Amino acid sequence: MSSTTPFVVAGLGYVLAGVGFGLLVPGITHVAMRDIVGPVAGAASAVLNSSRQLGTAVGLALVGAIGAAATQHAWTNTHPADKGPNSASIITGNLHGVPGHMRDAASSAFEMGYHVALGVCVASLLLAVGISLRTLRHQAAHSDPLEVKELLHRQVEEMKISRRVRLGEVMGDIGEADDLDGADDLD
């Protein structure tokens, strides 16, 4: 990407990132919550969502700081004497306060910071994929099919019991409501 890249290209990247994140989150949530039992599911879900939000905020702050530092470094290497207010606006990509003869250098410095930040994101993603694949292969190699079958059977039985309990509670509530309706008829 550069300062001459059409917005459609960037927009397409944003749409693809949004779709990818939308496809990723349900799978991650399922994996994180699949072994959680009923009584603590709410607390576990809260921890999961808080962790995801905190990770997003900290990750975005780190990527922004890395991009800003790379932009500042690129700018000071090309214009070592200029450390005035123009320097701060270049880091944020605001080139309105930059004199015309410095705009190309400022734009290049900002693009450099953006590319470094994007490179850090890609490297982090590849590292996460590598760790995930290695962990999944390790778990698959050490899992016993009979244990997995027994665990699934136990989970199905727990779900059946849980449904029966909930159905009993609902039916009890309906019975109490019928009893109250009948009491009105006696008056």
Solvent accessible surface area in square Angstrom, and as a share of the most:
residue,aa,sasa,rsa
1,M,98,0.44
2,S,50,0.32
3,S,83,0.54
4,T,121,0.70
5,T,39,0.22
6,P,83,0.52
7,F,159,0.66
8,V,118,0.68
9,V,80,0.46
10,A,12,0.10
11,G,17,0.16
12,L,106,0.53
13,G,36,0.35
14,Y,139,0.53
15,V,92,0.53
16,L,113,0.56
17,A,67,0.52
18,G,45,0.43
19,V,82,0.47
20,G,36,0.35
21,F,111,0.46
22,G,44,0.42
23,L,137,0.68
24,L,98,0.49
25,V,30,0.17
26,P,81,0.51
27,G,38,0.37
28,I,80,0.41
29,T,44,0.25
30,H,117,0.52
31,V,85,0.49
32,A,47,0.37
33,M,41,0.18
34,R,129,0.47
35,D,94,0.49
36,I,64,0.33
37,V,84,0.48
38,G,62,0.60
39,P,127,0.80
40,V,78,0.45
41,A,33,0.26
42,G,55,0.53
43,A,66,0.51
44,A,23,0.18
45,S,38,0.25
46,A,57,0.44
47,V,100,0.58
48,L,29,0.14
49,N,55,0.28
50,S,66,0.42
51,S,62,0.40
52,R,75,0.27
53,Q,129,0.57
54,L,119,0.59
55,G,44,0.43
56,T,82,0.48
57,A,59,0.46
58,V,76,0.44
59,G,29,0.28
60,L,127,0.63
61,A,67,0.52
62,L,106,0.53
63,V,32,0.19
64,G,43,0.41
65,A,60,0.46
66,I,65,0.33
67,G,9,0.09
68,A,32,0.25
69,A,62,0.48
70,A,17,0.13
71,T,2,0.01
72,Q,54,0.24
73,H,117,0.52
74,A,19,0.14
75,W,1,0.00
76,T,29,0.17
77,N,98,0.50
78,T,85,0.49
79,H,46,0.20
80,P,91,0.57
81,A,103,0.80
82,D,27,0.14
83,K,142,0.60
84,G,33,0.32
85,P,120,0.76
86,N,33,0.17
87,S,8,0.05
88,A,65,0.50
89,S,22,0.14
90,I,0,0.00
91,I,47,0.24
92,T,102,0.59
93,G,28,0.27
94,N,71,0.36
95,L,43,0.22
96,H,158,0.71
97,G,49,0.48
98,V,3,0.02
99,P,52,0.33
100,G,60,0.58
101,H,160,0.71
102,M,28,0.12
103,R,100,0.37
104,D,120,0.62
105,A,31,0.24
106,A,0,0.00
107,S,18,0.12
108,S,69,0.44
109,A,4,0.03
110,F,72,0.30
111,E,38,0.17
112,M,102,0.45
113,G,1,0.01
114,Y,79,0.30
115,H,79,0.35
116,V,50,0.29
117,A,11,0.09
118,L,83,0.41
119,G,38,0.37
120,V,49,0.28
121,C,52,0.31
122,V,77,0.44
123,A,59,0.46
124,S,60,0.39
125,L,113,0.56
126,L,115,0.57
127,L,118,0.59
128,A,52,0.40
129,V,71,0.41
130,G,39,0.38
131,I,102,0.52
132,S,55,0.35
133,L,85,0.42
134,R,192,0.70
135,T,63,0.37
136,L,106,0.53
137,R,169,0.61
138,H,110,0.49
139,Q,101,0.45
140,A,73,0.57
141,A,82,0.64
142,H,131,0.59
143,S,57,0.37
144,D,59,0.31
145,P,104,0.65
146,L,121,0.60
147,E,110,0.49
148,V,69,0.40
149,K,140,0.59
150,E,105,0.47
151,L,73,0.36
152,L,101,0.50
153,H,116,0.52
154,R,134,0.49
155,Q,49,0.22
156,V,70,0.40
157,E,63,0.28
158,E,91,0.41
159,M,100,0.45
160,K,86,0.36
161,I,97,0.49
162,S,48,0.31
163,R,137,0.50
164,R,153,0.56
165,V,82,0.47
166,R,135,0.49
167,L,109,0.54
168,G,43,0.42
169,E,103,0.46
170,V,78,0.45
171,M,109,0.49
172,G,36,0.35
173,D,91,0.47
174,I,84,0.43
175,G,31,0.30
176,E,110,0.49
177,A,50,0.39
178,D,86,0.44
179,D,106,0.55
180,L,125,0.62
181,D,90,0.47
182,G,32,0.31
183,A,51,0.40
184,D,102,0.53
185,D,122,0.63
186,L,156,0.78
187,D,156,0.81
